[in-house]
Amino acid sequence: MTRIQITVPGIKKALGRYSYCQAIAEYIWNGFDAKATSVELSYQTNSIGFITEFSIKDNGYGIPFDKLATKFVPFFESEKVINPNEKIVNSANHGKNGVGRLTFFHFATIVKWDTIYESSSGKYRYQIETDIEKINTYTTTEVRQTREPLGTSVSFEGITTITSQNFDTDIKDYLLREFCWFLELNSSKHFSLKINGKELNYSGLIIGSPDNFIIRHKLTKTKFDVKAIQWDEKLNDEYSRYYFVKSNGDELFKEATTLNNKGDHFYHSVYIKSSIFDSFNIDPDIDENQKLLFGYSRTDDSYKYMKIEIDKYLKKKRKPYLKAYGDKIVANLENDKAFPTVNPSNIWELTKQSELKNIIKGIYQIEPKIFSGLNKEQEITLVGLLSLVMDSNEKDRLFIILQEVVELDVSDREELAELLKVSRLSAIISTIKLIQDRYKAVVELKELIFNVTLKANEKDHIQKMIEKHYWLFGEQFHLVTAAEPKFEQALSKWHYLLTEKDEEITVDHPDKRGEMDIFTVRQDLLNNKINSVIVELKSPQVHLGKDQYDQVLKYLGVITKQPECNGQNMFWEFYLVGKTFDTSGYIDQLYENAQNHGEPFLVFKAGRTKIYIKKWSEIFSDFELRHKFLNDKLEIERDKLLAENKTADDIVDNQGSNSVGD
């Protein structure tokens, strides 16, 4: 019996960080470290799914008996050696001496090795055994000669943690993320990893298909065969790396890619095969004399050219992915309420909010790490600062701010500059287009109202026009209904828009069959308010008076009698709209009686309910006042940006970078 140089509690403490999935992976790595090309996990279960037999078999070179002391006895306690996340320069000898072989206590009580190795005098076989109670010791059988193939079979007894269900879910998923890159690295050698005879298929982890291409350095005619893979999820302990492979398929070395660990979920592996790696010195500090001795090194022009080209490829590959993921970032920020509160009825504020979101998406594409790992308070602070910079018209200073956080190269700075300009101009132009469309709608509506020769009526013309442009009575409202024949149907739809519950509302009121021309609703989640607007439209031929006002009062009576419509956070506004008033002076009297409320066009107020009466001319005047300042400001902003193009040639030349023309 031989004792390992650490106590049982010491071993369990040192290896306590391993999960049972990591422990199983270590035994597989031991097989591949022993130059195995095939490793197979086999298990059997009983009727209730518990593991009765479990083993891991490989075709590696086995454990030579004369080297057993160096394989099992030394046990290093330093964090560097026992840390499963340790960085290494190549993929050889992934397992650690003594460590992987002792992790079995996470899922079993006894472990046995049956190993066959080869020496100068032939092949030999023997067994090794240890258990959870005396994990710092092991026993061996006598060595006997054999003609059997080389390899090691590790069997586990007293399975304590894992079941067949674990294999179908946790273990299989873990092994896929653990070995996919390694199996791909050795695919030309037909390495395999099986579970109960079935090959571990990692193709489901690959996004799309692998990209295969050739890079040639024209001056030296050096050829590099490149295979690039984007993974669907983060690999266990393997970074996004370049793997440099000799012409015979052996890996020479590996290193992290330039886009590794950027906080962007762009997980990738790049395999680069070339004959220059057959005689290549991986020492980064090699001098010119050493270079002549070893043939190739990192200082060679062909190697540097290859790295530059692959970096370009990765950035190009990453862009559409980051663009799509940028939408998720903005959605997450919205869910965390990181954006400044805006007035939903203020188009300018909505436009600035949209521009801010586009800027955030663009910055994320340039440097995702800025938005990685932030807590809610940090998100609010960062978004708030970006909003302040934009509001101060000092967008160019964004360069200085970002430079303090991350180092931007020349291409990143140029991209950010273009982003700021294009995003700003795009937002301005889209808003101008919206306002122009609204002006057009108002002009056409004026024709219907004031051009008597058109003989426009309420139902066929005025109402249908307002159905499409109910923004005249408030921004960000949702149309509930237009000319619905029954209150019950209208209120049922209103209830569904607010609650997404498909429930019918029953109305018990003599006026329940009244027709509402326009019925809209807006839910303000931030302030927990529900604002509803009902509009009664009259044709140009009708003069507003008591009869028309009484009709609105009937609508109000129906609404206020409904329990579903009388929540403390529910506010109702009714509008009576026509071309002129009748000569009775009734409407003027209503205005005078409501003067004390100090609100234009208000004729009735009770609790959370208001009634307004407006002429079409007053609605059009309100529109002009609301949009003139905004339209003028946008035109100035647009002209300021377009002024950068000095000549006609400049304008035409700049279209080369316009995606519309591509």
C-alpha positions in Angstrom: 0.0 0.0 0.0 1.3 3.4 -1.0 0.3 6.7 0.6 -0.3 9.9 -1.3 1.5 12.9 0.2 -1.6 14.7 1.6 -4.3 13.9 4.2 -7.8 12.7 3.3 -9.4 16.0 4.6 -6.7 17.9 2.7 -7.5 16.1 -0.6 -11.3 16.7 -0.2 -10.7 20.4 0.6 -8.4 20.9 -2.2 -10.7 19.2 -4.7 -13.9 20.5 -3.2 -14.4 23.0 -6.0 -15.1 20.2 -8.5 -18.6 19.2 -9.4 -19.4 15.6 -10.3 -19.5 16.7 -14.0 -16.0 18.2 -13.7 -14.8 15.1 -11.9 -16.0 12.8 -14.7 -14.4 15.2 -17.3 -11.1 14.9 -15.5 -11.1 11.1 -16.0 -11.8 11.6 -19.7 -9.0 14.2 -19.9 -6.6 11.6 -18.3 -7.4 9.3 -21.2 -6.7 11.9 -23.9 -3.6 13.0 -22.0 -2.4 9.4 -22.4 -2.6 9.9 -26.2 -6.0 8.1 -26.5 -8.0 8.6 -29.6 -11.1 7.0 -28.2 -12.7 7.4 -24.8 -16.0 5.8 -23.9 -18.3 6.2 -20.9 -20.4 3.1 -20.1 -23.1 2.8 -17.5 -26.0 0.5 -16.6 -29.0 1.3 -14.5 -31.6 -0.5 -12.5 -35.4 -0.3 -12.9 -35.6 3.0 -11.1 -32.8 4.8 -13.0 -30.0 4.5 -10.5 -26.5 3.7 -11.8 -25.4 0.2 -11.0 -22.2 0.1 -13.1 -20.1 3.0 -14.4 -16.8 3.0 -16.2 -14.6 5.1 -18.5 -12.3 3.3 -20.9 -9.6 4.7 -23.2 -7.1 3.4 -25.7 -4.2 5.4 -24.4 -0.8 4.2 -23.5 -1.9 3.2 -20.0 -0.1 3.8 -16.6 3.4 2.3 -16.6 4.0 0.6 -13.3 7.5 2.0 -12.9 6.0 5.5 -13.2 3.1 4.9 -10.8 4.8 6.8 -8.0 5.1 10.0 -10.1 1.5 9.6 -11.3 -0.2 9.0 -8.0 2.0 9.9 -5.0 2.9 13.6 -5.6 -0.1 15.8 -4.8 0.5 19.5 -5.1 -1.6 21.8 -3.0 -0.8 25.1 -4.8 -3.9 26.8 -6.3 -2.2 27.0 -9.7 -2.0 23.2 -10.0 -5.4 22.3 -8.6 -7.3 25.1 -10.3 -9.5 23.7 -13.1 -9.5 27.1 -14.8 -5.8 27.3 -15.2 -4.6 28.9 -18.5 -2.3 26.7 -20.6 -0.4 27.4 -23.8 -1.6 24.3 -25.6 -4.1 21.5 -25.1 -1.6 18.7 -24.3 -1.6 17.3 -20.7 -4.9 18.9 -19.8 -5.3 16.8 -16.7 -3.1 17.4 -13.6 -0.9 14.8 -12.0 -2.9 13.1 -9.2 -5.7 15.6 -9.2 -8.1 14.1 -11.8 -7.6 10.6 -10.5 -8.8 11.6 -7.0 -12.0 13.5 -7.8 -14.1 10.3 -7.8 -15.3 11.1 -4.2 -17.8 13.6 -5.7 -19.9 10.8 -7.1 -18.6 7.3 -6.0 -17.0 5.6 -3.0 -14.6 3.2 -4.7 -12.5 3.6 -7.9 -10.5 0.9 -9.7 -8.0 1.3 -12.6 -7.4 -1.7 -14.9 -4.5 -0.5 -17.1 -2.3 -2.0 -19.9 0.9 -0.4 -20.8 3.9 -1.2 -22.9 7.6 -1.3 -22.0 10.7 -2.5 -23.8 10.0 -6.1 -22.8 6.4 -6.2 -23.8 2.8 -5.3 -22.6 1.8 -5.5 -19.0 -1.4 -5.3 -17.1 -2.3 -4.6 -13.4 -5.0 -2.9 -11.3 -5.0 0.0 -8.9 -7.7 0.7 -6.3 -8.6 3.3 -3.7 -11.7 4.4 -1.9 -13.3 7.4 -0.2 -12.3 6.5 3.3 -8.6 6.1 2.5 -8.3 8.4 -0.5 -4.7 9.2 0.3 -3.6 5.6 -0.2 -3.9 3.1 -3.0 -3.2 -0.6 -3.6 -2.1 -2.4 -6.7 -2.1 -6.0 -7.9 0.9 -7.8 -9.3 1.9 -6.9 -12.8 1.5 -9.7 -15.4 2.3 -9.8 -19.1 -0.5 -9.6 -21.7 -1.1 -9.3 -25.4 -4.2 -7.2 -25.0 -4.5 -3.7 -26.5 -3.1 -0.7 -24.6 -5.4 1.4 -22.6 -7.0 2.0 -19.2 -10.5 1.3 -17.9 -11.6 3.1 -14.8 -14.6 1.6 -13.0 -16.5 3.3 -10.1 -18.6 1.6 -7.4 -21.0 2.9 -4.8 -22.4 5.6 -7.1 -23.8 8.3 -4.8 -24.8 11.3 -6.8 -25.5 10.5 -10.4 -28.5 8.8 -12.1 -29.3 8.0 -15.7 -31.3 11.3 -15.8 -28.1 13.1 -14.9 -26.4 11.6 -18.0 -29.2 12.6 -20.3 -29.1 16.2 -19.1 -26.3 17.6 -16.9 -23.4 15.3 -17.7 -23.9 15.1 -21.5 -24.4 18.9 -21.7 -21.3 19.5 -19.6 -19.2 17.1 -21.7 -20.3 18.8 -24.9 -19.1 22.2 -23.7 -16.0 20.6 -22.3 -14.7 18.6 -25.3 -16.4 20.1 -28.4 -13.4 22.4 -29.2 -10.9 19.5 -28.4 -12.7 17.0 -30.6 -12.8 19.5 -33.4 -9.1 20.2 -33.0 -8.4 16.5 -33.4 -11.1 15.8 -36.0 -8.5 14.9 -38.6 -7.3 12.1 -36.3 -10.8 10.9 -35.7 -10.8 11.3 -32.0 -14.1 10.1 -30.4 -15.9 10.4 -27.2 -18.8 8.1 -26.6 -21.5 7.5 -24.0 -22.8 3.9 -24.1 -21.5 3.4 -27.6 -23.1 6.6 -29.0 -20.8 9.3 -30.3 -21.0 12.6 -28.5 -22.3 14.9 -31.2 -21.5 18.6 -30.6 -22.8 19.9 -34.0 -25.8 21.3 -32.1 -23.5 23.8 -30.3 -22.3 25.2 -33.6 -24.1 28.3 -34.9 -24.7 27.8 -38.6 -21.9 25.9 -40.3 -18.1 26.2 -39.7 -16.4 28.6 -42.1 -13.5 27.1 -44.0 -11.2 29.4 -46.0 -7.6 29.8 -47.1 -5.3 32.7 -46.3 -2.2 33.1 -48.6 0.7 35.5 -48.0 1.5 36.5 -51.6 5.1 37.5 -50.9 6.2 34.2 -49.3 3.4 32.1 -50.8 2.6 30.8 -47.4 -0.7 29.0 -47.1 -2.9 28.8 -44.0 -6.0 26.6 -43.9 -8.5 28.2 -41.5 -11.6 26.7 -39.9 -13.7 29.0 -37.8 -16.5 28.0 -35.5 -19.0 30.1 -33.6 -20.4 28.3 -30.5 -24.0 28.8 -29.4 -23.0 29.0 -25.7 -20.0 29.6 -23.5 -17.5 26.6 -23.2 -16.7 25.4 -19.8 -13.1 26.5 -19.1 -11.9 27.1 -22.6 -11.6 30.7 -23.9 -12.2 31.7 -27.5 -8.8 30.8 -29.0 -6.7 30.4 -32.1 -5.3 26.8 -32.4 -2.1 26.6 -34.5 -1.8 23.2 -36.1 1.1 21.4 -37.8 0.7 19.8 -41.2 0.3 16.4 -39.6 -2.7 17.6 -37.5 -0.8 18.0 -34.2 -1.5 21.1 -32.3 1.6 23.3 -31.7 0.2 26.0 -29.5 -2.9 28.1 -28.8 -3.7 31.6 -27.7 -6.7 33.7 -26.9 -8.2 35.5 -29.9 -8.4 39.3 -30.0 -12.2 39.1 -29.5 -11.9 36.8 -26.5 -13.8 37.6 -23.3 -15.3 40.8 -24.6 -18.6 40.4 -22.7 -20.5 39.9 -26.0 -21.4 36.2 -25.9 -19.5 35.8 -29.2 -17.9 32.4 -28.4 -15.6 31.1 -31.1 -12.7 28.8 -32.0 -10.3 29.3 -34.9 -8.2 26.4 -36.2 -5.2 27.4 -38.3 -3.2 24.7 -40.1 0.0 25.4 -42.0 3.4 23.8 -42.7 5.2 26.7 -41.1 4.1 25.3 -37.7 6.2 22.2 -38.4 9.3 24.3 -37.6 8.0 27.2 -35.5 9.4 28.7 -32.4 6.5 29.8 -30.1 8.8 31.9 -27.9 7.4 35.5 -28.2 10.8 36.9 -27.3 12.8 35.2 -30.0 15.5 37.3 -31.6 16.6 37.4 -35.2 19.5 34.9 -34.8 17.1 32.4 -33.1 14.6 32.9 -35.9 17.2 31.7 -38.5 17.8 28.6 -36.4 14.2 27.6 -35.9 12.7 28.6 -39.3 9.6 30.5 -38.4 8.3 32.5 -35.5 5.7 35.1 -34.5 7.9 37.8 -36.1 7.5 36.4 -39.6 5.5 38.6 -42.0 3.4 35.7 -43.2 2.4 34.9 -39.6 1.6 38.5 -38.8 -0.4 38.9 -42.1 -2.4 35.8 -41.2 -3.3 37.1 -37.8 -4.4 40.4 -39.2 -6.6 38.8 -41.8 -8.2 36.4 -39.3 -8.9 39.4 -36.9 -10.6 41.2 -39.8 -12.7 38.1 -40.5 -13.7 37.7 -36.8 -14.8 41.4 -36.6 -16.8 41.1 -39.7 -18.4 37.8 -38.5 -19.2 39.3 -35.2 -20.9 42.5 -36.4 -24.3 41.1 -37.4 -24.3 39.0 -34.3 -23.6 42.1 -32.1 -26.3 44.1 -34.0 -28.9 41.5 -33.1 -27.7 41.2 -29.6 -27.7 45.0 -29.2 -31.5 44.8 -29.4 -31.5 42.4 -26.4 -29.2 44.9 -24.5 -31.6 47.7 -25.1 -34.6 45.5 -24.1 -32.8 44.5 -20.9 -32.1 48.2 -20.1 -35.8 49.0 -20.7 -36.8 46.2 -18.4 -34.5 47.6 -15.7 -36.0 51.1 -16.3 -32.5 52.4 -17.0 -33.8 55.0 -19.6 -34.8 58.5 -18.6 -38.6 59.0 -18.3 -40.1 60.7 -21.3 -43.4 62.3 -22.0 -45.1 59.9 -24.4 -47.0 62.9 -26.0 -43.8 64.7 -26.8 -42.5 63.6 -30.2 -39.1 65.3 -29.7 -38.5 63.4 -26.4 -39.5 60.2 -28.1 -37.1 60.9 -30.9 -34.3 61.6 -28.6 -35.1 58.4 -26.7 -34.9 56.5 -30.0 -31.6 58.1 -30.9 -30.2 57.2 -27.4 -31.2 53.6 -28.0 -29.5 53.5 -31.4 -26.3 55.0 -29.8 -26.3 52.4 -27.1 -26.7 49.6 -29.8 -23.8 51.1 -31.7 -21.5 51.5 -28.8 -22.3 47.9 -27.8 -21.2 46.8 -31.3 -18.0 48.6 -30.9 -17.2 47.6 -27.3 -19.7 45.3 -25.7 -17.7 45.1 -22.4 -19.0 48.6 -21.5 -22.4 47.1 -20.8 -21.2 43.8 -19.4 -21.7 42.9 -15.7 -23.4 46.2 -14.7 -25.9 46.2 -11.8 -29.1 48.1 -12.1 -27.7 51.3 -10.5 -24.7 51.3 -12.8 -27.0 50.8 -15.9 -29.1 53.8 -14.9 -25.9 55.9 -14.3 -24.3 54.9 -17.7 -27.5 55.5 -19.7 -28.1 58.8 -17.9 -24.6 60.0 -18.7 -25.0 59.1 -22.3 -28.3 60.9 -22.4 -26.8 64.0 -20.9 -24.0 64.0 -23.4 -26.5 63.8 -26.2 -28.7 66.5 -24.8 -25.7 68.9 -24.4 -24.9 68.7 -28.1 -21.4 67.5 -27.1 -21.6 64.1 -28.8 -18.1 64.4 -30.1 -16.9 64.3 -26.4 -18.3 60.8 -26.3 -14.9 59.8 -27.8 -13.1 61.2 -24.7 -15.5 59.4 -22.3 -15.2 56.0 -24.0 -11.5 56.4 -24.3 -11.3 56.6 -20.6 -13.2 53.3 -20.3 -11.8 51.2 -23.2 -9.0 51.7 -25.7 -10.5 52.4 -29.2 -8.4 51.7 -32.2 -8.6 53.9 -35.4 -11.3 51.8 -37.0 -13.4 51.8 -33.8 -13.1 55.6 -33.6 -14.1 56.1 -37.2 -17.0 53.7 -36.8 -18.2 55.5 -33.7 -18.0 58.9 -35.4 -20.1 57.7 -38.3 -22.5 56.1 -35.9 -23.1 59.3 -34.1 -23.6 61.3 -37.3 -25.8 58.7 -39.1 -27.9 57.9 -36.0 -28.6 61.6 -35.3 -29.4 62.4 -38.9 -31.5 59.2 -39.3 -33.6 60.2 -36.2 -34.0 63.7 -37.4 -35.1 62.7 -41.0 -37.5 60.1 -39.8 -39.1 62.6 -37.4 -39.4 65.2 -40.1 -41.0 62.6 -42.4 -43.5 61.9 -39.6 -44.3 65.5 -39.2 -44.6 66.1 -42.9 -47.1 63.2 -43.1 -49.1 64.7 -40.3 -49.2 68.1 -42.1 -50.5 66.4 -45.2 -53.2 64.6 -43.2 -54.3 67.9 -41.6 -54.4 69.7 -44.9 -56.7 66.9 -46.3 -58.8 67.0 -43.2 -59.2 70.8 -43.5 -60.5 70.2 -47.1 -63.2 67.8 -45.8 -64.3 70.3 -43.1 -64.2 73.6 -44.9 -64.6 72.8 -48.6 -68.4 72.8 -48.8 -68.4 71.6 -52.4 -67.0 68.2 -51.2 -70.2 67.6 -49.1 -68.2 65.6 -46.6 -70.4 63.8 -44.0 -69.6 62.5 -40.5 -69.8 58.8 -41.0 -68.3 58.2 -44.4 -65.6 60.9 -44.4 -64.7 62.7 -41.1 -64.9 59.7 -38.9 -62.8 57.4 -41.3 -60.2 60.1 -41.5 -59.9 60.5 -37.7 -59.7 56.7 -37.3 -56.3 56.9 -39.1 -55.2 60.1 -37.3 -56.6 59.9 -33.8 -53.2 61.3 -32.6 -54.9 64.6 -33.0 -56.4 64.0 -29.6 -53.3 62.6 -27.9 -50.1 60.8 -28.6 -49.4 57.1 -27.8 -53.1 56.2 -27.5 -54.4 52.8 -28.7 -57.6 52.8 -30.8 -60.2 50.8 -29.0 -63.0 51.1 -31.5 -64.5 53.4 -34.2 -68.3 53.5 -34.6 -68.9 50.4 -32.5 -72.7 49.7 -32.5 -72.8 48.7 -28.8 -71.1 50.0 -25.6 -70.7 46.4 -24.4 -68.5 45.5 -27.4 -66.5 48.6 -27.1 -65.9 48.3 -23.3 -65.1 44.6 -23.7 -62.3 45.4 -26.2 -61.1 48.3 -23.9 -60.9 45.8 -21.0 -59.0 43.3 -23.2 -56.4 45.9 -24.2 -55.7 46.7 -20.6 -55.8 43.2 -19.1 -55.4 40.8 -22.0 -58.4 39.0 -20.6 -61.1 38.1 -23.1 -64.1 38.8 -21.0 -67.4 40.3 -22.0 -68.6 43.4 -20.1 -72.4 43.6 -19.6 -73.9 47.1 -19.6 -77.3 47.7 -17.9 -78.2 51.2 -19.0 -80.9 52.6 -21.3 -78.3 54.4 -23.4 -76.1 51.3 -23.9 -76.7 51.1 -27.6 -75.3 54.6 -28.2 -72.5 54.8 -30.9 -69.1 56.3 -30.0 -67.3 57.7 -33.0 -63.7 57.4 -31.6 -62.7 55.5 -28.5 -59.0 55.4 -27.5 -57.0 54.4 -24.4 -53.5 54.9 -23.1 -52.0 53.0 -20.1 -49.3 54.8 -18.2 -47.5 52.0 -16.3 -44.9 54.3 -14.8 -47.5 56.5 -13.1 -50.2 53.7 -12.8 -52.8 55.7 -14.8 -55.3 54.7 -17.5 -56.4 57.6 -19.7 -59.3 57.0 -22.0 -60.6 59.4 -24.6 -64.1 59.3 -26.4 -64.6 61.7 -29.3 -68.0 62.6 -30.7 -67.5 64.0 -34.3 -70.1 66.1 -36.1 -70.3 66.8 -39.8 -69.6 70.3 -41.1 -73.3 70.9 -41.7 -74.1 70.4 -37.9 -73.9 73.4 -35.5 -73.0 72.3 -32.0 -75.5 73.0 -29.3 -77.5 71.4 -26.4 -78.6 68.3 -28.3 -75.1 67.4 -29.2 -73.8 68.1 -25.7 -76.6 65.9 -24.2 -75.4 63.1 -26.4 -72.0 63.2 -24.9 -73.5 63.3 -21.4 -75.3 60.1 -22.2 -72.0 58.5 -23.0 -70.6 59.8 -19.7 -73.6 58.4 -17.9 -73.1 54.9 -19.3 -69.3 54.9 -18.5 -69.7 56.2 -14.9 -72.2 53.5 -14.1 -69.9 50.7 -15.1 -67.8 49.3 -12.1 -65.0 48.2 -14.5 -64.5 51.8 -15.6 -64.4 53.5 -12.2 -61.0 52.5 -10.8 -59.0 55.1 -8.8 -56.4 55.2 -11.6 -58.9 55.6 -14.4 -59.4 59.0 -16.1 -61.9 59.7 -18.8 -62.0 62.6 -21.3 -64.9 63.3 -23.7 -64.6 65.6 -26.8 -67.4 67.1 -28.8 -66.0 68.4 -32.1 -67.7 70.3 -34.8 -67.2 73.2 -37.3 -69.4 75.8 -35.6 -71.7 76.5 -32.7 -75.4 77.2 -33.0 -76.8 80.6 -32.2 -78.4 79.7 -28.9 -75.2 80.6 -26.9 -75.5 77.3 -25.0 -71.9 76.2 -25.6 -70.6 79.7 -24.6 -72.6 79.4 -21.4 -70.9 76.0 -20.6 -67.5 77.6 -21.2 -68.3 80.5 -18.8 -69.5 78.1 -16.1 -66.3 76.1 -16.2 -64.0 79.1 -16.2 -62.9 78.5 -12.6 -61.1 75.3 -13.7 -58.7 77.4 -15.8 -58.5 74.9 -18.7 -59.2 75.9 -22.3 -62.2 74.2 -24.0 -63.2 72.4 -20.7 -67.0 72.6 -20.1 -67.4 69.9 -17.4 -65.3 68.3 -14.7 -66.3 65.9 -12.0 -63.8 63.7 -10.2 -61.7 61.9 -12.9 -64.0 62.8 -15.7 -63.8 65.8 -18.1 -65.7 67.0 -21.2 -64.2 69.3 -23.8 -65.9 71.1 -26.7 -63.7 72.2 -29.6 -64.1 73.6 -33.1 -62.1 72.1 -35.9 -60.3 75.4 -36.4 -59.1 75.2 -32.8 -57.8 71.6 -33.2 -55.9 72.6 -36.3 -54.5 75.6 -34.5 -53.3 73.4 -31.7 -51.6 71.2 -34.2 -49.7 74.1 -35.8 -48.4 75.3 -32.5 -47.3 71.9 -31.3 -45.4 71.0 -34.5 -44.0 74.3 -35.8 -41.2 74.7 -33.2 -40.3 71.0 -33.5 -40.3 71.1 -37.3 -38.2 74.2 -37.4 -35.6 72.8 -34.9 -35.3 69.5 -36.8 -34.8 71.3 -40.1 -32.0 73.4 -38.6 -30.4 70.2 -37.1 -30.6 68.4 -40.4 -29.2 71.4 -42.4 -26.3 71.6 -39.9 -25.4 68.0 -40.5 -25.9 68.1 -44.3 -23.7 71.2 -44.4 -20.6 68.9 -43.9 -20.9 67.9 -47.6 -19.3 71.0 -49.2 -19.9 70.2 -52.9 -22.1 68.1 -55.2 -19.2 65.8 -55.7 -18.9 65.3 -51.9 -22.5 64.3 -51.7 -22.2 61.8 -54.5 -18.9 60.4 -53.2 -20.4 59.9 -49.7 -23.0 57.6 -51.1 -20.4 54.9 -51.4 -20.8 54.2 -47.7 -24.6 54.4 -47.8 -26.1 50.9 -47.2 -29.1 51.8 -49.4 -26.9 52.0 -52.4 -25.1 48.7 -51.8 
